[in-house]
Each structure stands twice: as C-alpha cells, then as structure tokens.
Amino acid sequence: MAFTSESLKVFLAVLDGGSFSAAARNLGRVPSAVSMAIAQLEAELDMPLFDRATRKALPTAAALALEPQARQVASQLNLLDAHALQLHQGLERRLVLAMAPELQTGAWSRPLAILAREFPTLEIEVRSASQSEAVRMLHEGSVQLALVFERPGIDEREAFLEAGSQLLVAVAAPGFPAAGGQLPLGEAQMADTRQIIVATGEPTASDPQIVLSHRVWLTDSYLATLDLVQAGLGWAYLPQPLIQPLLASGLLTEVVFDNMASQLRLWVDVVWIKARPRGLGATRYLELLREQLRGEPARP
C-alpha cells in the first residue's frame, strides 16, 4: 500500500508548504525525513510527485491529479479520529429531543446548528409531541431530553433547566368573529368560538392555559393550524415568530378578549431523567442553551 495515513499527511504538507523544508517545519520534523518519506512514496507509486529541479518542491501533474482525493481521504480520517475520541468521551449515537409543537419555531433549535458543527457524526432527531406525550417518552427512554412548558408540580425523578419562554399570540383571519375590530370576546363567547389547537387525541394533551374554548378542532402541526386559521375556520394561539410577518401584512389579526390580553407568555423547561446518564451531545446541548440564555432578559 503506497498511501498510508502518515504518507498522506507528508504529501499534503509538502503541497501546502511548497517545499520540503516548509513541510518539515509544519510537521515538526527535519527536512531529510520529509524528503525520504516522499521519495519512498514515489518509489512505491513508481512515478514522481514533485520536481526537485529548484529549491521549491513543484507538484507534478500526477501529484495535482491525486490532490483532491488525498484531501478528501485526509478529511475523512480526521473525522474518524474525532468520532472515535468523542465516542470515548461519551458521545451518544443519536440525540433524540421531544418538543411541544409550540416550541419548534423558537430559540431552542439554535444550539442544534452548533452541535452539528462540533459533532458532525451525531444523529439528531427532533420529535413533535404534546406536553404529556413528550414527558411520557422521556420516562420510557425513547427520548433523552423533553422541552415542555413549565408544569406546576415537580417529579423527583426529573431534573430540569429553565430555558426561557415562548410568546403565543391569539390570532384569527380578518373578518372572523374573534378578530380585532370586532366586539371583544367575553368568557361565554370565548368558550363557544371555535379554537384550533395542535394536539393529538384530546385537547387536554395540550397545555391547559392554551385551551379556552369548548369547540375545538385538532391538528398535528402548526402549519396545518395556520392554514385553517387563515381560511377563517377558527382562532388559535400561534408562536409569535411564526405569525409576526402575517400580522404585519394584515393577513392575520390579533383576537380581542374583554378580560385578558391576546398574548400569552409561557415559560419553558428542558427536562431529563436524573438516573439516566446524559451523553456528550445532550450535555453540550444544555450548555449551549445556558450560554444562549445569558444574553436574554431575566424572568420577571
């Protein structure tokens, strides 16, 4: 075998340095060792790789033809080494997070971009789940982390990090009875005006603060909910980052209540099981969330 990880490293160092002496400095070796390694590689390949007619090591046509694949192989070897080290340090094969649907348009996905750069081999799965379903999956072990709205009680089996908040806005299509410009909805009207929520099975699967009506339609995603709201079929609490452009353009309007604001801020926890060891990816995700929260306003 002509190319090995070692000869590949020397070959690329000479290409990058432009001479044997520069490559030797970059590798921390003496020039004669670099020259000998290249000569041995050329002998095994039975073709010259560098023109030694000048003080510079000029790559031959064969060396330039080999360069793209050599760099690709070197990159893969570096990735393999990094992956092996990360596995040794406790990197899980896959990090699975369950998120309440209201949270998937928030800031909680930002750390995933950094995780992808730091751990390129880590598989990440984000599951959309209602509050109760996300907690159930956490306890049964099918997810490592659950992002849910703050709950009134504390389960001693769980640990959590307060991870900011999400602003939900009650919106409807212009002209819908609950839309701005109409009479404010009283408590009785609110209960009898169709509300569209994201939940599976029963409306109670969603956070109870969100469900205000007795007349409820369910969807399994916020895009489906948004479509129904824009069609004038009901009103809904939708994440502010999702609907702000539609509010600004007049395609949606805020619902007017006579006894409460149209905006609802809910606090968010990321939860894990105390007795279950966290992998390197999950631990890093929590660290990144903490760093992100340092730059946000404190809870009142």
C-alpha positions as CSV (number, residue, x, y, z in Angstrom):
1,M,0.0,0.0,0.0
2,A,1.6,3.3,-1.1
3,F,-0.6,5.8,0.7
4,T,-0.9,5.4,4.4
5,S,-2.2,8.0,6.9
6,E,1.4,9.0,7.6
7,S,2.5,9.3,3.9
8,L,-0.8,11.2,3.1
9,K,0.0,13.7,5.9
10,V,3.5,14.3,4.5
11,F,2.3,14.5,0.9
12,L,-0.3,17.2,1.7
13,A,2.2,19.1,3.9
14,V,4.6,19.4,1.0
15,L,1.8,20.5,-1.3
16,D,0.7,23.2,1.3
17,G,4.2,24.3,2.2
18,G,5.6,24.4,-1.3
19,S,8.9,22.9,-0.2
20,F,10.3,20.1,1.9
21,S,11.8,22.5,4.5
22,A,8.5,24.3,4.9
23,A,6.6,21.0,5.3
24,A,9.2,19.8,7.8
25,R,8.6,22.9,9.9
26,N,4.9,22.5,9.8
27,L,5.2,18.8,10.8
28,G,7.9,19.4,13.4
29,R,10.4,17.2,11.6
30,V,13.8,17.5,9.9
31,P,13.7,18.2,6.1
32,S,15.6,14.9,5.4
33,A,12.8,12.9,7.0
34,V,10.2,14.6,4.8
35,S,12.3,14.2,1.7
36,M,12.9,10.5,2.5
37,A,9.1,9.9,3.1
38,I,8.2,11.5,-0.3
39,A,11.0,9.5,-2.1
40,Q,9.6,6.3,-0.6
41,L,6.1,7.2,-1.6
42,E,7.3,8.0,-5.2
43,A,9.1,4.7,-5.3
44,E,6.0,2.7,-4.3
45,L,3.8,4.6,-6.8
46,D,6.6,4.3,-9.4
47,M,6.1,7.9,-10.5
48,P,7.5,11.3,-9.5
49,L,5.3,13.6,-7.4
50,F,7.5,16.7,-7.0
51,D,10.0,18.4,-9.3
52,R,13.2,18.9,-7.3
53,A,15.0,21.0,-10.0
54,T,14.6,24.1,-7.9
55,R,14.6,24.9,-4.1
56,K,10.8,24.6,-4.2
57,A,9.0,21.3,-4.5
58,L,6.8,21.8,-7.5
59,P,4.0,19.2,-7.8
60,T,3.9,17.2,-10.9
61,A,0.7,16.6,-13.0
62,A,0.3,13.3,-11.2
63,A,0.5,15.0,-7.7
64,L,-2.1,17.6,-8.7
65,A,-4.4,14.8,-10.0
66,L,-4.1,12.9,-6.7
67,E,-4.5,16.1,-4.5
68,P,-8.4,16.3,-4.5
69,Q,-8.9,12.7,-3.4
70,A,-6.0,12.9,-1.0
71,R,-7.6,15.8,0.8
72,Q,-10.9,14.1,0.9
73,V,-9.3,11.0,2.5
74,A,-7.4,13.1,5.0
75,S,-10.7,14.9,5.9
76,Q,-12.4,11.5,6.4
77,L,-9.5,10.3,8.6
78,N,-9.7,13.4,10.7
79,L,-13.4,12.9,11.1
80,L,-12.9,9.3,12.0
81,D,-10.4,10.2,14.7
82,A,-12.6,12.9,16.1
83,H,-15.6,10.5,16.2
84,A,-13.6,7.8,18.0
85,L,-12.4,10.3,20.5
86,Q,-16.0,11.6,21.0
87,L,-17.3,8.1,21.5
88,H,-14.6,7.5,24.1
89,Q,-15.7,10.7,25.8
90,G,-19.4,9.5,25.9
91,L,-20.9,10.8,22.6
92,E,-24.2,9.0,22.0
93,R,-25.0,7.7,18.6
94,R,-28.3,9.6,18.4
95,L,-29.7,12.5,20.4
96,V,-33.5,12.5,20.4
97,L,-35.4,15.5,21.7
98,A,-39.2,15.8,22.1
99,M,-40.5,19.3,21.8
100,A,-44.0,20.6,22.3
101,P,-45.2,21.9,18.9
102,E,-45.4,25.5,20.2
103,L,-41.6,25.4,20.8
104,Q,-40.4,24.3,17.4
105,T,-40.3,27.8,16.0
106,G,-38.4,29.2,19.0
107,A,-34.8,29.6,20.0
108,W,-34.5,26.0,21.2
109,S,-33.3,24.7,17.8
110,R,-30.4,27.2,17.5
111,P,-27.9,25.1,19.6
112,L,-28.5,22.2,17.1
113,A,-26.6,24.1,14.5
114,I,-23.5,24.3,16.8
115,L,-23.9,20.6,17.7
116,A,-23.9,19.7,14.0
117,R,-20.6,21.5,13.6
118,E,-19.0,20.2,16.8
119,F,-20.2,16.6,16.4
120,P,-20.8,16.0,12.7
121,T,-21.4,12.3,13.1
122,L,-24.0,12.7,15.8
123,E,-27.5,11.9,14.6
124,I,-30.2,14.3,15.9
125,E,-33.9,13.6,15.9
126,V,-36.5,16.2,16.9
127,R,-39.9,14.8,17.7
128,S,-43.0,16.9,17.9
129,A,-45.1,15.8,20.8
130,S,-47.8,17.2,23.1
131,Q,-46.8,18.1,26.6
132,S,-48.0,14.9,28.2
133,E,-46.6,12.7,25.3
134,A,-43.2,14.3,25.5
135,V,-42.9,13.6,29.2
136,R,-44.1,10.1,28.7
137,M,-41.5,9.4,26.0
138,L,-38.9,10.9,28.3
139,H,-39.7,8.5,31.2
140,E,-39.9,5.4,28.9
141,G,-36.5,6.2,27.5
142,S,-37.3,6.9,23.8
143,V,-36.0,10.5,24.1
144,Q,-33.2,11.9,26.2
145,L,-34.5,15.4,26.5
146,A,-38.0,16.9,26.6
147,L,-38.8,20.6,26.0
148,V,-42.1,21.4,27.6
149,F,-44.0,24.2,29.2
150,E,-43.4,24.8,32.9
151,R,-45.6,22.4,35.0
152,P,-47.0,23.2,38.4
153,G,-45.6,20.1,40.2
154,I,-42.1,18.6,40.5
155,D,-41.4,15.0,39.7
156,E,-38.4,13.8,41.9
157,R,-37.2,11.6,39.1
158,E,-36.6,14.5,36.8
159,A,-34.0,17.3,36.5
160,F,-34.7,20.4,34.5
161,L,-33.2,23.6,33.2
162,E,-35.4,26.7,32.8
163,A,-34.9,27.5,29.1
164,G,-36.6,30.9,28.5
165,S,-40.1,31.5,27.3
166,Q,-42.3,31.4,24.3
167,L,-44.8,34.1,23.4
168,L,-48.1,32.8,21.9
169,V,-50.5,35.2,20.2
170,A,-54.2,34.6,19.8
171,V,-54.9,35.3,16.1
172,A,-57.6,34.9,13.5
173,A,-58.3,35.8,9.9
174,P,-59.6,39.3,9.3
175,G,-63.4,39.2,9.4
176,F,-63.6,36.2,11.7
177,P,-65.8,37.0,14.7
178,A,-62.9,36.8,17.1
179,A,-60.7,39.1,15.0
180,G,-59.6,42.6,16.0
181,G,-62.1,45.3,15.2
182,Q,-65.0,43.1,16.2
183,L,-66.6,43.2,19.7
184,P,-64.3,41.9,22.4
185,L,-65.0,38.2,23.2
186,G,-66.4,37.7,26.7
187,E,-65.9,34.5,28.6
188,A,-69.1,32.9,27.3
189,Q,-68.4,33.9,23.7
190,M,-64.8,32.7,24.1
191,A,-65.9,29.2,25.1
192,D,-68.3,29.0,22.2
193,T,-66.0,30.3,19.5
194,R,-64.1,27.6,17.6
195,Q,-60.4,27.3,18.6
196,I,-57.8,25.3,16.6
197,I,-55.0,23.7,18.6
198,V,-52.1,21.4,18.0
199,A,-52.7,18.2,19.9
200,T,-53.1,14.5,19.5
201,G,-56.0,12.5,20.7
202,E,-57.6,15.0,23.1
203,P,-57.4,18.8,23.6
204,T,-56.2,18.1,27.2
205,A,-53.0,16.8,25.7
206,S,-52.1,20.5,25.1
207,D,-51.2,22.9,27.9
208,P,-54.4,23.8,29.7
209,Q,-53.6,27.5,29.6
210,I,-53.9,27.4,25.8
211,V,-57.3,25.7,25.5
212,L,-60.1,28.3,26.2
213,S,-63.0,27.0,24.0
214,H,-65.4,24.1,24.3
215,R,-65.5,24.0,20.5
216,V,-62.1,22.7,19.4
217,W,-60.5,21.4,16.2
218,L,-57.2,19.5,16.4
219,T,-54.3,19.4,14.0
220,D,-50.9,17.7,14.2
221,S,-48.8,20.7,13.2
222,Y,-48.7,24.5,13.3
223,L,-48.7,24.8,9.5
224,A,-52.0,22.9,9.4
225,T,-53.4,25.1,12.2
226,L,-52.2,28.2,10.4
227,D,-53.9,27.1,7.2
228,L,-57.2,26.6,9.0
229,V,-57.0,30.0,10.8
230,Q,-56.2,31.8,7.5
231,A,-59.2,30.1,5.9
232,G,-61.4,31.7,8.6
233,L,-62.4,28.4,10.3
234,G,-61.3,29.4,13.9
235,W,-58.8,31.2,16.0
236,A,-55.6,29.8,17.5
237,Y,-52.7,30.6,19.8
238,L,-49.7,30.6,17.5
239,P,-46.0,31.3,18.2
240,Q,-45.1,34.9,17.7
241,P,-42.0,34.2,15.5
242,L,-44.3,32.2,13.1
243,I,-47.1,34.7,12.6
244,Q,-45.4,38.1,13.0
245,P,-45.0,38.6,9.3
246,L,-48.6,37.8,8.7
247,L,-49.7,40.2,11.4
248,A,-47.6,42.9,9.9
249,S,-49.0,42.3,6.4
250,G,-52.6,42.2,7.6
251,L,-53.2,38.6,6.7
252,L,-53.9,37.8,10.3
253,T,-55.1,39.9,13.2
254,E,-55.0,39.5,17.0
255,V,-58.0,38.2,18.8
256,V,-59.6,40.7,21.2
257,F,-60.7,39.4,24.6
258,D,-62.6,41.6,27.1
259,N,-60.9,40.1,30.2
260,M,-57.4,39.2,29.1
261,A,-54.6,40.0,26.8
262,S,-54.3,38.4,23.4
263,Q,-50.7,37.4,24.1
264,L,-49.7,34.6,26.4
265,R,-46.1,34.0,27.6
266,L,-45.4,30.5,28.8
267,W,-42.1,29.5,30.5
268,V,-40.2,26.6,29.1
269,D,-38.2,23.8,30.8
270,V,-35.9,21.2,29.2
271,V,-36.2,18.1,31.3
272,W,-34.2,14.9,31.6
273,I,-34.2,11.9,33.9
274,K,-31.7,12.1,36.9
275,A,-30.9,8.4,37.0
276,R,-30.2,8.1,33.3
277,P,-26.6,9.3,32.3
278,R,-26.6,12.0,29.7
279,G,-24.4,11.6,26.7
280,L,-21.9,14.2,25.4
281,G,-24.4,15.6,22.9
282,A,-27.2,16.1,25.4
283,T,-24.8,17.7,27.9
284,R,-23.4,20.0,25.2
285,Y,-26.9,21.0,24.1
286,L,-27.8,22.0,27.7
287,E,-24.5,24.0,27.9
288,L,-25.4,25.9,24.7
289,L,-28.8,26.6,26.0
290,R,-27.4,28.1,29.2
291,E,-25.0,30.3,27.2
292,Q,-27.9,31.4,25.0
293,L,-30.0,32.4,28.0
294,R,-27.3,34.6,29.5
295,G,-27.9,37.1,26.7
296,E,-31.7,37.1,27.2
297,P,-33.8,39.2,29.7
298,A,-34.2,37.6,33.1
299,R,-37.6,36.2,34.2
300,P,-39.7,38.9,36.0
